[in-house]
């Protein structure tokens, strides 16, 4: 996971693999996770809360 994100230019990464240690599956899961990320504004609209509350809880 770290190698994929560092290749994309993201250097400050804190993550943990749960499940498979197979490198192919880890790369596939990393790409799937990155593809499903949402914008904070979309999350706020979906939850019906303010953007500030999304970040501060």
Chimera marker file (.cmm) of the C-alpha trace (Angstrom):
<marker_set name="trace">
<marker id="1" x="0.000" y="0.000" z="0.000" r="1" g="1" b="0" radius="0.5"/>
<marker id="2" x="2.738" y="2.458" z="0.935" r="1" g="1" b="0" radius="0.5"/>
<marker id="3" x="4.614" y="1.867" z="-2.340" r="1" g="1" b="0" radius="0.5"/>
<marker id="4" x="1.502" y="2.592" z="-4.413" r="1" g="1" b="0" radius="0.5"/>
<marker id="5" x="0.745" y="5.821" z="-2.564" r="1" g="1" b="0" radius="0.5"/>
<marker id="6" x="4.359" y="7.000" z="-2.632" r="1" g="1" b="0" radius="0.5"/>
<marker id="7" x="4.455" y="6.368" z="-6.392" r="1" g="1" b="0" radius="0.5"/>
<marker id="8" x="1.405" y="8.651" z="-6.633" r="1" g="1" b="0" radius="0.5"/>
<marker id="9" x="3.264" y="11.354" z="-4.694" r="1" g="1" b="0" radius="0.5"/>
<marker id="10" x="1.589" y="10.861" z="-1.317" r="1" g="1" b="0" radius="0.5"/>
<marker id="11" x="4.391" y="10.607" z="1.235" r="1" g="1" b="0" radius="0.5"/>
<marker id="12" x="2.746" y="11.016" z="4.647" r="1" g="1" b="0" radius="0.5"/>
<marker id="13" x="0.890" y="7.715" z="4.945" r="1" g="1" b="0" radius="0.5"/>
<marker id="14" x="-0.326" y="5.857" z="8.002" r="1" g="1" b="0" radius="0.5"/>
<marker id="15" x="-2.107" y="2.652" z="7.066" r="1" g="1" b="0" radius="0.5"/>
<marker id="16" x="-2.459" y="-0.990" z="7.926" r="1" g="1" b="0" radius="0.5"/>
<marker id="17" x="-3.200" y="-4.040" z="5.809" r="1" g="1" b="0" radius="0.5"/>
<marker id="18" x="-6.044" y="-6.164" z="7.051" r="1" g="1" b="0" radius="0.5"/>
<marker id="19" x="-6.375" y="-9.556" z="5.445" r="1" g="1" b="0" radius="0.5"/>
<marker id="20" x="-4.327" y="-10.554" z="2.446" r="1" g="1" b="0" radius="0.5"/>
<marker id="21" x="-0.585" y="-9.967" z="2.273" r="1" g="1" b="0" radius="0.5"/>
<marker id="22" x="-0.548" y="-10.961" z="-1.411" r="1" g="1" b="0" radius="0.5"/>
<marker id="23" x="0.998" y="-7.942" z="-3.207" r="1" g="1" b="0" radius="0.5"/>
<marker id="24" x="-1.421" y="-8.150" z="-6.146" r="1" g="1" b="0" radius="0.5"/>
<marker id="25" x="-4.462" y="-8.083" z="-3.879" r="1" g="1" b="0" radius="0.5"/>
<marker id="26" x="-3.022" y="-5.231" z="-1.815" r="1" g="1" b="0" radius="0.5"/>
<marker id="27" x="-2.487" y="-3.110" z="-4.934" r="1" g="1" b="0" radius="0.5"/>
<marker id="28" x="-6.006" y="-3.871" z="-6.211" r="1" g="1" b="0" radius="0.5"/>
<marker id="29" x="-7.510" y="-2.991" z="-2.827" r="1" g="1" b="0" radius="0.5"/>
<marker id="30" x="-5.499" y="0.254" z="-2.665" r="1" g="1" b="0" radius="0.5"/>
<marker id="31" x="-6.742" y="1.372" z="-6.082" r="1" g="1" b="0" radius="0.5"/>
<marker id="32" x="-10.320" y="0.443" z="-5.175" r="1" g="1" b="0" radius="0.5"/>
<marker id="33" x="-10.083" y="2.439" z="-1.938" r="1" g="1" b="0" radius="0.5"/>
<marker id="34" x="-8.676" y="5.488" z="-3.741" r="1" g="1" b="0" radius="0.5"/>
<marker id="35" x="-11.434" y="5.270" z="-6.362" r="1" g="1" b="0" radius="0.5"/>
<marker id="36" x="-14.167" y="5.262" z="-3.714" r="1" g="1" b="0" radius="0.5"/>
<marker id="37" x="-12.968" y="8.364" z="-1.842" r="1" g="1" b="0" radius="0.5"/>
<marker id="38" x="-15.545" y="11.155" z="-1.707" r="1" g="1" b="0" radius="0.5"/>
<marker id="39" x="-15.281" y="14.925" z="-1.405" r="1" g="1" b="0" radius="0.5"/>
<marker id="40" x="-15.978" y="16.327" z="2.079" r="1" g="1" b="0" radius="0.5"/>
<marker id="41" x="-18.824" y="18.464" z="0.697" r="1" g="1" b="0" radius="0.5"/>
<marker id="42" x="-20.542" y="15.361" z="-0.718" r="1" g="1" b="0" radius="0.5"/>
<marker id="43" x="-20.220" y="13.607" z="2.643" r="1" g="1" b="0" radius="0.5"/>
<marker id="44" x="-21.731" y="16.619" z="4.433" r="1" g="1" b="0" radius="0.5"/>
<marker id="45" x="-24.685" y="16.737" z="2.017" r="1" g="1" b="0" radius="0.5"/>
<marker id="46" x="-25.295" y="12.999" z="2.331" r="1" g="1" b="0" radius="0.5"/>
<marker id="47" x="-25.270" y="13.174" z="6.135" r="1" g="1" b="0" radius="0.5"/>
<marker id="48" x="-27.193" y="16.459" z="6.259" r="1" g="1" b="0" radius="0.5"/>
<marker id="49" x="-24.591" y="18.187" z="8.422" r="1" g="1" b="0" radius="0.5"/>
<marker id="50" x="-22.259" y="21.161" z="8.024" r="1" g="1" b="0" radius="0.5"/>
<marker id="51" x="-18.839" y="20.814" z="6.468" r="1" g="1" b="0" radius="0.5"/>
<marker id="52" x="-17.265" y="21.927" z="9.743" r="1" g="1" b="0" radius="0.5"/>
<marker id="53" x="-18.963" y="19.067" z="11.568" r="1" g="1" b="0" radius="0.5"/>
<marker id="54" x="-17.562" y="16.539" z="9.069" r="1" g="1" b="0" radius="0.5"/>
<marker id="55" x="-14.019" y="17.458" z="10.089" r="1" g="1" b="0" radius="0.5"/>
<marker id="56" x="-14.538" y="18.206" z="13.786" r="1" g="1" b="0" radius="0.5"/>
<marker id="57" x="-17.023" y="15.486" z="14.661" r="1" g="1" b="0" radius="0.5"/>
<link id1="1" id2="2" r="1" g="1" b="0" radius="0.2"/>
<link id1="2" id2="3" r="1" g="1" b="0" radius="0.2"/>
<link id1="3" id2="4" r="1" g="1" b="0" radius="0.2"/>
<link id1="4" id2="5" r="1" g="1" b="0" radius="0.2"/>
<link id1="5" id2="6" r="1" g="1" b="0" radius="0.2"/>
<link id1="6" id2="7" r="1" g="1" b="0" radius="0.2"/>
<link id1="7" id2="8" r="1" g="1" b="0" radius="0.2"/>
<link id1="8" id2="9" r="1" g="1" b="0" radius="0.2"/>
<link id1="9" id2="10" r="1" g="1" b="0" radius="0.2"/>
<link id1="10" id2="11" r="1" g="1" b="0" radius="0.2"/>
<link id1="11" id2="12" r="1" g="1" b="0" radius="0.2"/>
<link id1="12" id2="13" r="1" g="1" b="0" radius="0.2"/>
<link id1="13" id2="14" r="1" g="1" b="0" radius="0.2"/>
<link id1="14" id2="15" r="1" g="1" b="0" radius="0.2"/>
<link id1="15" id2="16" r="1" g="1" b="0" radius="0.2"/>
<link id1="16" id2="17" r="1" g="1" b="0" radius="0.2"/>
<link id1="17" id2="18" r="1" g="1" b="0" radius="0.2"/>
<link id1="18" id2="19" r="1" g="1" b="0" radius="0.2"/>
<link id1="19" id2="20" r="1" g="1" b="0" radius="0.2"/>
<link id1="20" id2="21" r="1" g="1" b="0" radius="0.2"/>
<link id1="21" id2="22" r="1" g="1" b="0" radius="0.2"/>
<link id1="22" id2="23" r="1" g="1" b="0" radius="0.2"/>
<link id1="23" id2="24" r="1" g="1" b="0" radius="0.2"/>
<link id1="24" id2="25" r="1" g="1" b="0" radius="0.2"/>
<link id1="25" id2="26" r="1" g="1" b="0" radius="0.2"/>
<link id1="26" id2="27" r="1" g="1" b="0" radius="0.2"/>
<link id1="27" id2="28" r="1" g="1" b="0" radius="0.2"/>
<link id1="28" id2="29" r="1" g="1" b="0" radius="0.2"/>
<link id1="29" id2="30" r="1" g="1" b="0" radius="0.2"/>
<link id1="30" id2="31" r="1" g="1" b="0" radius="0.2"/>
<link id1="31" id2="32" r="1" g="1" b="0" radius="0.2"/>
<link id1="32" id2="33" r="1" g="1" b="0" radius="0.2"/>
<link id1="33" id2="34" r="1" g="1" b="0" radius="0.2"/>
<link id1="34" id2="35" r="1" g="1" b="0" radius="0.2"/>
<link id1="35" id2="36" r="1" g="1" b="0" radius="0.2"/>
<link id1="36" id2="37" r="1" g="1" b="0" radius="0.2"/>
<link id1="37" id2="38" r="1" g="1" b="0" radius="0.2"/>
<link id1="38" id2="39" r="1" g="1" b="0" radius="0.2"/>
<link id1="39" id2="40" r="1" g="1" b="0" radius="0.2"/>
<link id1="40" id2="41" r="1" g="1" b="0" radius="0.2"/>
<link id1="41" id2="42" r="1" g="1" b="0" radius="0.2"/>
<link id1="42" id2="43" r="1" g="1" b="0" radius="0.2"/>
<link id1="43" id2="44" r="1" g="1" b="0" radius="0.2"/>
<link id1="44" id2="45" r="1" g="1" b="0" radius="0.2"/>
<link id1="45" id2="46" r="1" g="1" b="0" radius="0.2"/>
<link id1="46" id2="47" r="1" g="1" b="0" radius="0.2"/>
<link id1="47" id2="48" r="1" g="1" b="0" radius="0.2"/>
<link id1="48" id2="49" r="1" g="1" b="0" radius="0.2"/>
<link id1="49" id2="50" r="1" g="1" b="0" radius="0.2"/>
<link id1="50" id2="51" r="1" g="1" b="0" radius="0.2"/>
<link id1="51" id2="52" r="1" g="1" b="0" radius="0.2"/>
<link id1="52" id2="53" r="1" g="1" b="0" radius="0.2"/>
<link id1="53" id2="54" r="1" g="1" b="0" radius="0.2"/>
<link id1="54" id2="55" r="1" g="1" b="0" radius="0.2"/>
<link id1="55" id2="56" r="1" g="1" b="0" radius="0.2"/>
<link id1="56" id2="57" r="1" g="1" b="0" radius="0.2"/>
</marker_set>
